Amino acid sequence: MTMRRTAAATAPLLAAALLVAACTAAPPPGERRSAPADVPDYRGDLRRTGRMPGPAPQPPVRVQWRYAGPAPVTLPPAVVAGAVLVPGDRSLVALDLATGAAEWSVALGAPLSGPVAVAGGIAYATTSDGVTHAVDLGDRRERWRFAGTTDGGQVGVVDGTVYLGTRAHDLVAVDAADGRKRWSVAIGHNASRVTVDGARAYVGGEGSGVLTAVDLGLRRVAWSFDTGADRLVTPVAEGDTVYVAGVAAAALAGRGTTLFALDAASGAGRWSFAPPGDPPMSSFAVGDRAVFAGTDETPGTLFAVDRTTGAVTWQRPVPGPVDRPALVGGGLFLASGGGGLLALDAATGAQLWSAPVDGYAEGVTLTGGLALVSARTASDAAGTVTAFAGAQ
């Protein structure tokens, strides 16, 4: 259907253009700021590696802005076209990347429960009522919604297809244009974590320690691997290897926490690493040579594990838990609970700089010389996003 462009229809597009222009305007004298690159996917990309476009802020680091929202902020934000996408009060909110000012919001009817993904100008967000919403960032309207999604589910969008897990324990392929289901594959367990790399999706989540690989071309299960744990953290696909950690329910210690490296084609195990003392583990990052994983406790321990052998190349204590580390170039960044934001040398683990964070840090997104740290003061309390900047 052809739509006639009216002044009302073009107003949102003009506002969006002004937002992008504001975010890319010249910085104040004496400060050089790189143009921000998009970070449209959870953990930096669809493979969930934790790699960010950067650049990261350089010391001395300072707070550029801080946004205090009405809803908990428990995940690092997506950044697209100069807008920072965060949860609002049963809504999706866009902040100006340069100032942190709330620019607009779209009502969703329920709180966000999963990370926001963006592809083709459409933001995909899952809410606590089991609905995935497709929001057009141009006119800020909801284009479609898909019911029955796993609570807290991650979304992967590839070539016009949206992949998501359902409460019926299926992986579903949805048409990105209209939200219609194209096909589904029975997984047999929770499918809230969805990692996509090439021809396969790797699916797992709460309530089960099984990782299932789905062949997206043949639309069938390729293989499954049982970690022997209660649940999975987000798997990472890199090259011909899939990395997955099986952990205990409720982050309990002493329940067989193990990081596995698997052959991506067959699911065969290559090596495994279990932190000494069997502590709880959380999300990890994968660099060129090492997997950066650590303990989900306070204080925590961070390990650099060789990607080829599974041997520990270095380890160091950190003041907070190790969860959702991020990589930019040779730097490793941790928004470490009450320990604030840490910048480390990825090759050695040496601390480069640190910055305090108000509340409990939940993750970091790095682009355009900024580090955007999500934080909360309690699980159900209103959250914040703090933008740290530095010398460029």
SVG drawing of the C-alpha trace seen along z (x, -y; Angstrom):
<svg xmlns="http://www.w3.org/2000/svg" viewBox="-2 -26 53 61">
<polyline fill="none" stroke="black" stroke-width="0.4" points="0.0,0.0 1.4,-3.4 1.3,-6.0 1.2,-9.8 3.8,-11.7 2.3,-14.5 3.8,-17.1 2.7,-14.9 4.4,-11.9 7.6,-13.7 7.9,-15.4 9.3,-12.3 11.8,-11.8 12.9,-15.4 13.3,-15.0 15.3,-11.8 17.6,-13.6 18.0,-16.4 18.9,-13.9 21.6,-12.3 22.9,-15.8 23.1,-16.8 24.9,-13.6 27.5,-14.2 28.0,-17.9 31.4,-19.3 32.7,-18.7 33.7,-21.6 37.1,-23.2 40.0,-21.1 38.0,-17.8 38.1,-15.4 35.4,-12.8 35.2,-10.0 32.0,-9.5 30.0,-6.8 29.6,-3.4 26.4,-1.4 26.2,1.3 22.9,3.0 23.2,6.4 23.6,7.7 27.2,8.4 28.4,6.4 27.4,8.7 25.2,11.7 28.0,14.1 27.9,12.5 31.7,12.1 31.7,9.0 33.6,7.1 32.7,3.4 33.5,0.9 35.0,-1.6 37.1,-3.6 37.0,-3.5 37.5,-6.6 41.1,-7.4 42.2,-8.6 41.6,-10.9 38.0,-9.6 35.1,-11.8 31.3,-11.5 29.8,-13.2 26.2,-12.5 24.0,-10.3 20.5,-9.3 18.2,-8.1 15.2,-6.3 11.9,-5.1 12.7,-1.4 15.4,1.1 18.3,1.0 19.9,4.5 21.5,4.8 24.0,2.7 22.2,0.5 22.1,0.8 23.3,-2.3 22.1,-3.1 22.3,-6.3 23.3,-8.4 20.5,-7.1 20.9,-5.0 18.0,-2.6 17.1,-1.8 14.0,-0.5 11.4,-3.0 8.2,-2.7 6.7,0.1 8.3,-1.5 11.3,-1.8 13.2,-5.1 15.8,-6.7 18.5,-8.9 20.7,-11.4 24.2,-9.8 25.9,-13.2 23.8,-14.5 21.8,-11.6 18.6,-13.6 15.5,-11.4 14.4,-12.2 11.4,-10.0 9.7,-6.8 7.3,-4.1 4.8,-2.5 5.0,1.4 2.5,2.3 4.9,4.2 8.5,3.9 11.4,4.8 12.9,8.2 15.5,8.8 18.2,6.9 17.2,4.7 18.4,5.6 18.3,3.3 18.4,4.2 17.2,2.3 15.9,-0.6 13.7,1.6 14.3,2.2 13.2,5.6 12.5,5.8 11.0,8.5 8.7,7.7 7.9,9.6 4.5,10.7 6.2,12.8 5.8,10.5 8.5,9.4 7.8,5.9 9.1,4.5 9.5,0.7 10.3,-1.4 12.9,-3.9 12.0,-6.3 8.4,-7.0 8.5,-5.5 5.6,-3.2 5.2,0.4 5.1,2.4 4.1,5.8 4.3,8.0 4.9,11.7 3.4,13.4 4.7,16.4 8.4,15.4 10.6,16.6 10.8,14.1 14.1,12.3 14.7,13.7 17.5,12.6 16.8,11.8 18.9,12.4 18.1,10.7 19.8,12.0 18.8,11.2 15.3,10.2 14.6,13.0 14.2,12.7 15.2,15.7 13.8,16.0 13.0,18.6 9.4,19.3 7.8,20.5 6.9,23.7 10.7,24.4 11.0,23.8 13.3,21.7 11.1,19.6 12.0,17.8 9.9,14.7 9.6,12.5 11.2,9.2 8.8,7.2 5.5,8.4 6.1,10.6 4.7,13.7 6.2,17.1 8.1,18.7 9.1,21.9 10.0,23.3 12.2,26.1 11.5,27.9 14.4,27.4 13.1,29.3 14.4,26.8 14.5,23.1 15.6,21.0 16.2,17.5 19.8,17.3 20.1,17.2 23.5,16.8 23.7,16.8 26.8,17.4 26.6,18.2 24.3,21.2 23.6,22.1 21.9,20.7 23.1,21.9 20.3,22.0 20.0,22.5 19.0,20.8 17.4,21.2 16.3,24.5 18.6,26.7 22.3,27.1 21.8,28.2 23.1,26.2 21.4,27.0 22.7,26.1 20.1,25.5 20.9,25.7 19.1,22.6 19.2,23.8 17.9,27.3 15.7,26.1 16.5,28.9 18.6,29.7 22.2,30.3 23.5,31.4 23.1,30.9 25.6,30.8 24.8,31.3 27.0,29.3 25.6,31.1 24.6,27.8 21.3,26.2 21.4,23.4 23.5,21.8 24.9,18.3 25.0,16.8 27.1,18.9 29.7,17.3 30.4,18.5 33.7,17.5 35.3,19.1 34.8,22.9 34.3,23.0 31.4,22.4 32.1,21.5 29.5,22.2 29.4,22.1 27.1,24.3 26.3,22.9 24.1,23.6 20.7,22.1 20.6,18.8 24.4,18.4 25.2,21.0 28.7,22.3 29.7,26.0 27.4,27.1 29.8,27.9 30.5,24.5 32.5,25.2 33.5,23.4 33.5,25.6 35.0,25.1 33.0,27.1 33.4,27.9 30.8,25.7 30.0,28.2 29.7,31.3 29.4,30.2 32.4,32.4 34.3,31.1 37.7,29.6 38.6,28.5 37.0,27.4 38.0,25.1 36.6,25.2 37.5,22.3 39.2,23.4 36.8,24.0 33.8,24.4 32.5,20.8 29.5,19.4 30.3,18.0 28.5,15.6 28.8,14.1 32.2,14.0 34.0,12.4 36.1,14.0 39.1,12.2 41.6,13.1 43.6,15.4 41.7,15.8 38.4,16.3 37.9,13.8 35.7,15.4 35.4,15.1 33.5,15.7 30.1,14.2 30.8,13.2 32.2,10.3 35.1,10.0 35.6,11.9 38.5,13.5 39.0,12.9 40.7,15.5 42.2,15.3 41.9,18.8 43.8,19.7 41.3,20.3 43.3,23.2 44.4,25.1 42.0,24.1 45.0,23.2 45.0,20.1 47.4,17.5 46.7,15.0 44.3,14.4 43.7,11.5 41.3,10.4 38.6,7.8 36.5,6.0 33.2,7.1 31.7,10.0 32.9,10.7 29.9,10.4 29.6,9.2 33.2,8.1 33.7,6.1 36.7,5.8 37.9,2.9 41.3,3.3 43.8,4.4 41.6,3.3 39.2,5.4 36.5,3.5 34.4,4.7 31.4,3.0 31.9,5.0 29.0,4.8 29.9,2.5 33.5,2.4 32.7,-0.2 34.2,-0.4 37.6,1.2 39.9,1.0 42.5,3.7 45.2,4.7 43.8,7.8 47.2,9.3 48.4,9.1 45.4,8.3 47.2,5.1 44.8,2.4 44.9,-0.7 42.3,-2.8 39.1,-2.7 36.0,-4.8 33.4,-4.6 29.8,-3.8 26.8,-4.8 24.9,-1.5 25.5,2.0 27.1,2.0 25.4,4.4 27.4,4.0 29.1,1.6 28.7,0.5 31.7,-1.2 31.5,-3.4 32.6,-6.9 35.0,-7.4 32.3,-6.7 31.7,-3.9 28.0,-3.6 27.5,-1.7 24.1,-0.4 23.5,-0.2 20.8,0.3 20.5,0.0 18.2,3.0 16.7,5.7 13.4,3.8 14.7,0.3 14.9,-2.4 18.2,-2.2 20.8,-4.5 23.0,-4.8 26.2,-6.7 28.3,-7.9 32.1,-8.1 34.2,-10.1 37.9,-10.9 40.8,-12.5 40.8,-11.7"/>
</svg>
